[in-house]
Amino acid sequence: MELNFILIIIIPILLSATITAEYVRPLPRNTLNIPFPWGSKSNPPSYPQQVHISLAGDKYMRITWITDDKHSPSFVEYGTLAGRYDSIAEGEFTSYSYLLYSSGKIHHTIIGPLEYGTVYFYRCGGQGPEFELKTPPAVIFRMLIVCNIFGTRLENILLLTDEFVSYNSRWKMPFEESGSSSNLYYSFEVAGVHVIMLGSYADYGVYSEQYRWLKEDLSKVDRKRTPWLLVLFHVPWYNSNKAHQGAGDDMMAAMEPLLYAANVDLVLAGHVHAYERSKRVYNGRLDPCGAVHITIGDGGNREGLAHRYINPQPKWSEFREASFGHGELKIVNSTHAFWSWHRNDNDESVKADDIWITSLIRSGCVDQNRHELRSMLGTP
């Protein structure tokens, strides 16, 4: 379940040196027992399973769950008081089959409009446990970023099925709300941030539908309303780890000039099972108007970590470490954000890297690149 929090602390800017950390993760404990309060085999087939949420446009959230019963209803009851639901929303459903597997009934229901920074309680299909969510704040927010073993295990299935049918059925993103024709790339706005999700496994060439959509989406960005511009995709462009070397080069060649002209502040990627943070970079060279690139593919997997790095460390690479962990991005205000990466030592979190990031709107880069962006977007 996603929760967003508000941070109202401003600290002086910190500087960090170029580092390759030598941390070696200790061996895990022998057992880890996590009790789950639901999922019992004694539950009826109409009982909600795998409940998860996602943004569905400004002031709206999408609730997704699965039932074994093909006749279960797709409605959500919700309200601001526990156990008391003063609103109800009807949704849609889908299902899919792959080889000998047939999914259950997959429900998608959008609730809203919702108030910013408010806790809502909800129940799926008129039964099962009560869940709660907290909507994003209107101004600043905190984002937890991690790539985990669940996605890694699903990767082969998601790639082999026809047009990502399992992914598209189970995880419906706000692509329609953002004018995209594909669930693999979309955008949304939250608390002063315009977030763009791109598809590393969808066609990304300059004549592709994804590239056309990206230009259209960037043309709608208002840096006065959303002063921060973030881009996320799977395969990293800046990677000094020997694992997956060059895997993102083609996408980078096609899309990096457009993202540079649009003054993207931060790019987040995964794929490589390690952590790395770059300085501001463009076209392989240090550039004060380039994006900060972060590889955060260290959430955990059965393949283990990618320990081997290219030496000497490239000038654009500021910090790198092969260890499991997670990152936190705190948007403090319209000009400053705080990024921190936390090494996960068993069940203890240890902050190992952090940096204050200044938005490019404050550096003058937005004005500098305005003509180039308009030329690439074909706008006057």
C-alpha positions as CSV (number, residue, x, y, z in Angstrom):
1,M,0.0,0.0,0.0
2,E,1.3,3.4,-0.9
3,L,1.6,6.2,1.7
4,N,2.8,9.7,1.0
5,F,4.2,12.0,3.7
6,I,5.0,15.6,4.2
7,L,8.5,16.8,5.1
8,I,9.0,20.5,6.1
9,I,12.7,20.5,6.9
10,I,15.3,22.6,5.0
11,I,19.0,21.8,5.6
12,P,22.1,23.5,4.0
13,I,23.3,21.9,0.8
14,L,25.8,19.1,1.2
15,L,28.6,18.2,-1.1
16,S,29.9,14.7,-1.7
17,A,33.0,13.3,-3.4
18,T,33.2,10.7,-6.1
19,I,32.9,7.4,-4.4
20,T,32.8,3.7,-5.0
21,A,31.8,2.1,-1.7
22,E,33.4,-1.1,-0.4
23,Y,30.5,-2.2,1.7
24,V,30.0,-6.0,1.9
25,R,26.6,-7.1,3.0
26,P,26.5,-9.6,5.9
27,L,24.8,-13.0,5.4
28,P,21.0,-13.0,6.0
29,R,19.4,-14.6,8.9
30,N,18.3,-18.2,8.5
31,T,14.5,-17.6,8.7
32,L,12.1,-14.8,8.2
33,N,8.5,-15.4,9.1
34,I,6.0,-12.8,8.0
35,P,2.4,-13.4,9.1
36,F,-0.3,-12.4,6.7
37,P,-3.8,-11.6,8.1
38,W,-5.6,-12.5,4.9
39,G,-5.2,-15.0,2.0
40,S,-6.6,-17.9,4.0
41,K,-7.8,-20.9,1.9
42,S,-11.0,-20.8,3.9
43,N,-12.1,-17.5,2.4
44,P,-14.9,-17.6,-0.1
45,P,-14.1,-17.2,-3.8
46,S,-15.5,-13.7,-3.8
47,Y,-13.0,-12.5,-1.2
48,P,-10.7,-9.7,-2.4
49,Q,-7.1,-10.6,-2.9
50,Q,-3.9,-8.7,-4.0
51,V,-5.4,-5.3,-3.3
52,H,-3.2,-2.4,-4.5
53,I,-3.7,1.2,-5.4
54,S,-2.3,3.7,-8.0
55,L,-2.9,7.3,-9.0
56,A,-5.6,7.9,-11.6
57,G,-5.3,11.6,-12.3
58,D,-5.5,14.6,-10.0
59,K,-7.6,13.8,-6.9
60,Y,-8.4,10.3,-8.0
61,M,-7.1,6.8,-7.0
62,R,-7.5,3.5,-8.7
63,I,-8.2,0.5,-6.5
64,T,-7.3,-2.9,-8.0
65,W,-8.0,-6.4,-6.6
66,I,-8.6,-10.0,-7.7
67,T,-11.3,-12.5,-6.9
68,D,-11.6,-16.2,-7.8
69,D,-15.4,-15.7,-8.3
70,K,-16.1,-14.5,-11.8
71,H,-19.4,-13.0,-10.7
72,S,-18.1,-10.8,-7.9
73,P,-19.0,-7.1,-8.2
74,S,-16.5,-4.4,-9.0
75,F,-17.4,-1.6,-6.6
76,V,-15.6,0.1,-3.8
77,E,-17.1,1.7,-0.7
78,Y,-15.0,4.5,0.9
79,G,-15.0,7.4,3.4
80,T,-12.9,9.3,5.8
81,L,-14.1,7.4,8.9
82,A,-13.2,3.8,9.7
83,G,-16.1,1.4,9.1
84,R,-18.3,4.2,7.7
85,Y,-18.5,4.6,4.0
86,D,-20.4,7.5,2.6
87,S,-19.3,7.1,-1.0
88,I,-19.4,4.2,-3.5
89,A,-17.8,3.9,-6.9
90,E,-18.5,1.3,-9.7
91,G,-15.5,0.0,-11.7
92,E,-14.6,-2.4,-14.5
93,F,-13.0,-5.8,-14.7
94,T,-10.9,-8.0,-16.9
95,S,-9.1,-11.3,-17.0
96,Y,-6.5,-13.1,-19.2
97,S,-5.1,-16.6,-19.9
98,Y,-1.6,-17.7,-20.6
99,L,-0.7,-21.3,-21.6
100,L,-2.4,-23.4,-18.9
101,Y,-3.0,-20.5,-16.6
102,S,-6.2,-18.5,-16.3
103,S,-6.3,-15.4,-14.0
104,G,-9.1,-14.6,-11.6
105,K,-11.4,-11.7,-12.1
106,I,-9.3,-8.5,-12.0
107,H,-11.2,-5.5,-10.8
108,H,-10.3,-1.8,-11.4
109,T,-12.3,0.9,-9.7
110,I,-11.5,4.6,-9.6
111,I,-12.5,6.6,-6.5
112,G,-12.7,10.3,-6.1
113,P,-12.5,13.2,-6.3
114,L,-10.5,13.0,-3.1
115,E,-9.1,15.7,-0.8
116,Y,-5.3,16.2,-0.7
117,G,-3.4,14.9,2.3
118,T,-6.4,12.9,3.7
119,V,-6.7,9.4,5.0
120,Y,-9.5,7.4,3.4
121,F,-10.9,4.0,4.5
122,Y,-12.2,1.6,1.8
123,R,-13.6,-1.9,1.2
124,C,-13.6,-3.8,-2.1
125,G,-16.7,-5.6,-3.4
126,G,-18.7,-5.2,-0.2
127,Q,-16.6,-7.7,1.8
128,G,-13.1,-8.5,3.1
129,P,-10.8,-6.4,5.3
130,E,-10.9,-2.6,5.5
131,F,-7.9,-0.9,3.9
132,E,-6.8,2.7,4.2
133,L,-4.8,5.1,2.0
134,K,-3.5,8.6,2.4
135,T,-3.7,10.9,-0.6
136,P,-0.7,12.9,-1.7
137,P,-0.3,16.4,-0.3
138,A,-1.0,19.4,-2.5
139,V,2.5,20.9,-2.2
140,I,5.4,18.7,-1.2
141,F,5.7,15.0,-0.9
142,R,8.0,12.0,-0.2
143,M,8.5,9.2,-2.6
144,L,9.9,5.8,-1.7
145,I,11.8,4.1,-4.6
146,V,12.7,0.4,-4.7
147,C,12.9,-2.3,-7.5
148,N,12.2,-5.7,-5.9
149,I,12.3,-9.4,-6.5
150,F,8.6,-9.6,-7.4
151,G,9.1,-7.7,-10.6
152,T,12.2,-9.6,-11.5
153,R,10.4,-13.0,-11.2
154,L,7.5,-11.7,-13.3
155,E,9.8,-10.2,-16.0
156,N,10.0,-13.3,-18.3
157,I,6.2,-13.9,-18.1
158,L,5.4,-10.2,-18.8
159,L,7.7,-10.2,-21.8
160,L,6.6,-13.5,-23.3
161,T,2.8,-13.0,-23.2
162,D,1.2,-11.2,-26.1
163,E,1.7,-7.4,-25.7
164,F,2.3,-7.6,-21.9
165,V,-1.2,-8.9,-21.4
166,S,-0.6,-9.9,-17.8
167,Y,1.0,-6.6,-16.8
168,N,-1.7,-4.6,-18.6
169,S,-4.5,-6.6,-16.9
170,R,-3.1,-6.5,-13.4
171,W,-1.5,-3.0,-13.2
172,K,-3.5,-0.4,-15.0
173,M,-1.7,2.9,-15.0
174,P,-3.0,6.4,-15.8
175,F,-2.1,6.2,-19.5
176,E,-5.5,7.2,-20.8
177,E,-5.7,10.1,-18.4
178,S,-2.3,11.4,-19.8
179,G,-3.2,11.0,-23.5
180,S,-1.1,7.8,-24.0
181,S,-2.2,4.9,-26.1
182,S,-0.2,2.4,-24.1
183,N,-0.1,1.3,-20.5
184,L,3.7,1.1,-20.8
185,Y,4.2,4.8,-20.9
186,Y,2.2,7.6,-19.2
187,S,2.5,10.6,-17.0
188,F,0.9,12.1,-13.9
189,E,1.3,15.1,-11.7
190,V,1.5,15.1,-7.9
191,A,2.4,17.8,-5.4
192,G,4.3,20.1,-7.8
193,V,6.0,17.3,-9.7
194,H,5.4,16.2,-13.3
195,V,6.3,12.5,-13.5
196,I,6.9,10.7,-16.8
197,M,7.1,6.9,-17.0
198,L,8.7,5.7,-20.2
199,G,8.7,2.1,-21.6
200,S,12.2,0.6,-22.2
201,Y,10.5,-2.4,-23.9
202,A,8.2,-0.3,-26.2
203,D,9.3,1.2,-29.4
204,Y,11.1,4.5,-28.5
205,G,12.6,5.6,-31.9
206,V,12.0,9.2,-33.1
207,Y,9.2,8.0,-35.3
208,S,7.5,5.8,-32.7
209,E,4.2,6.4,-31.0
210,Q,6.0,6.6,-27.7
211,Y,8.3,9.4,-28.9
212,R,5.3,11.3,-30.4
213,W,3.4,11.0,-27.1
214,L,6.4,12.2,-25.1
215,K,6.7,15.3,-27.2
216,E,3.0,16.0,-26.8
217,D,3.2,15.4,-23.0
218,L,6.3,17.7,-22.6
219,S,4.5,20.4,-24.5
220,K,1.9,20.5,-21.7
221,V,4.3,20.8,-18.8
222,D,3.9,24.0,-16.9
223,R,7.0,24.6,-14.8
224,K,5.1,27.2,-12.7
225,R,2.5,24.6,-11.7
226,T,5.0,21.6,-11.6
227,P,8.5,23.1,-11.1
228,W,10.0,19.6,-10.9
229,L,10.2,17.2,-13.9
230,L,11.1,13.5,-13.2
231,V,11.5,10.7,-15.7
232,L,11.5,7.0,-14.9
233,F,12.2,3.9,-17.0
234,H,13.6,0.4,-16.5
235,V,17.0,0.2,-18.3
236,P,19.6,2.8,-17.2
237,W,21.4,5.1,-19.7
238,Y,24.3,5.9,-17.4
239,N,25.7,2.7,-15.9
240,S,29.3,2.1,-14.9
241,N,28.5,-1.5,-13.7
242,K,29.7,-4.3,-16.0
243,A,26.2,-5.8,-15.9
244,H,23.9,-4.8,-18.8
245,Q,26.5,-2.5,-20.3
246,G,25.1,-0.6,-23.3
247,A,21.6,-2.0,-22.8
248,G,20.1,1.5,-22.8
249,D,22.2,3.1,-25.5
250,D,19.7,3.0,-28.3
251,M,16.9,4.5,-26.2
252,M,19.3,7.1,-24.9
253,A,20.4,8.2,-28.4
254,A,16.8,8.7,-29.4
255,M,15.3,10.4,-26.3
256,E,18.1,12.1,-24.3
257,P,18.2,15.2,-26.5
258,L,14.5,15.7,-26.0
259,L,14.7,15.2,-22.2
260,Y,17.7,17.6,-22.1
261,A,15.9,20.3,-24.0
262,A,12.9,19.8,-21.6
263,N,15.2,20.3,-18.6
264,V,14.5,17.1,-16.8
265,D,15.7,17.3,-13.3
266,L,16.1,13.7,-12.3
267,V,16.0,10.3,-14.1
268,L,15.4,7.0,-12.2
269,A,16.1,3.6,-13.6
270,G,16.5,0.0,-12.4
271,H,17.6,-3.3,-14.2
272,V,21.1,-3.4,-12.8
273,H,21.2,-5.0,-9.4
274,A,23.2,-2.3,-7.7
275,Y,23.0,1.4,-6.8
276,E,24.6,4.3,-8.7
277,R,24.1,8.1,-8.7
278,S,25.5,10.4,-11.3
279,K,26.4,14.1,-11.4
280,R,24.4,16.3,-13.8
281,V,25.3,14.8,-17.2
282,Y,24.3,15.0,-20.8
283,N,25.7,13.1,-23.8
284,G,28.3,11.4,-21.6
285,R,29.8,14.6,-20.3
286,L,29.3,16.7,-17.2
287,D,26.7,19.4,-17.9
288,P,25.1,21.8,-15.4
289,C,21.8,21.6,-17.4
290,G,21.8,17.8,-17.6
291,A,19.8,15.4,-15.4
292,V,20.9,13.6,-12.4
293,H,20.7,9.8,-13.2
294,I,20.1,7.3,-10.5
295,T,20.1,3.5,-10.9
296,I,18.1,2.0,-8.1
297,G,17.9,-1.7,-9.1
298,D,18.9,-3.0,-5.7
299,G,15.6,-3.9,-4.1
300,G,16.4,-7.6,-3.9
301,N,16.5,-10.6,-6.2
302,R,17.6,-14.3,-6.3
303,E,20.3,-13.6,-8.9
304,G,22.3,-11.6,-6.3
305,L,24.0,-8.3,-6.7
306,A,26.0,-6.9,-9.6
307,H,29.4,-6.4,-8.0
308,R,31.7,-5.7,-10.9
309,Y,32.3,-2.1,-11.9
310,I,34.2,-0.5,-14.7
311,N,37.4,1.2,-13.6
312,P,38.5,3.9,-13.5
313,Q,35.1,5.3,-12.4
314,P,33.7,7.7,-15.1
315,K,33.8,11.4,-14.2
316,W,30.0,11.6,-14.4
317,S,29.6,8.8,-11.7
318,E,29.5,10.2,-8.2
319,F,28.5,7.3,-6.0
320,R,28.1,3.6,-6.7
321,E,27.7,0.5,-4.5
322,A,26.6,-3.1,-5.0
323,S,24.3,-3.5,-2.0
324,F,20.6,-4.1,-1.4
325,G,18.8,-0.9,-0.5
326,H,16.1,1.7,-1.2
327,G,15.9,5.4,-2.0
328,E,13.8,8.3,-0.7
329,L,13.1,11.4,-2.7
330,K,11.7,14.4,-0.6
331,I,10.4,17.3,-2.6
332,V,11.0,20.1,-0.1
333,N,9.8,23.1,-2.1
334,S,9.8,24.4,-5.7
335,T,13.5,24.7,-5.9
336,H,15.0,22.0,-3.6
337,A,14.7,18.3,-3.2
338,F,16.6,15.8,-1.0
339,W,17.6,12.4,-2.2
340,S,18.9,9.7,0.1
341,W,19.9,6.1,-0.5
342,H,19.6,3.6,2.4
343,R,21.6,0.4,2.6
344,N,19.4,-2.4,4.0
345,D,21.5,-4.3,6.5
346,N,19.1,-7.2,7.2
347,D,16.2,-5.3,8.9
348,E,18.2,-2.2,9.7
349,S,18.3,0.8,7.3
350,V,21.6,2.7,7.1
351,K,21.8,5.9,5.0
352,A,24.9,5.6,2.8
353,D,24.4,8.4,0.2
354,D,22.5,11.6,0.1
355,I,22.4,14.9,-1.9
356,W,20.5,18.1,-2.2
357,I,19.2,18.7,-5.7
358,T,18.4,22.1,-7.0
359,S,15.7,22.3,-9.7
360,L,16.8,23.4,-13.1
361,I,14.2,26.2,-13.1
362,R,16.5,28.0,-10.6
363,S,19.7,27.5,-12.5
364,G,18.5,29.3,-15.7
365,C,18.6,26.2,-17.8
366,V,14.9,26.4,-18.6
367,D,15.3,29.8,-20.2
368,Q,18.5,28.7,-21.9
369,N,16.9,25.6,-23.6
370,R,13.5,27.2,-24.3
371,H,14.2,27.8,-28.0
372,E,15.7,24.3,-28.5
373,L,12.7,22.7,-26.8
374,R,10.2,24.6,-28.9
375,S,12.1,23.6,-32.1
376,M,12.1,19.9,-31.1
377,L,8.4,20.0,-30.1
378,G,7.4,21.9,-33.2
379,T,5.7,24.7,-31.2
380,P,5.9,28.5,-31.8
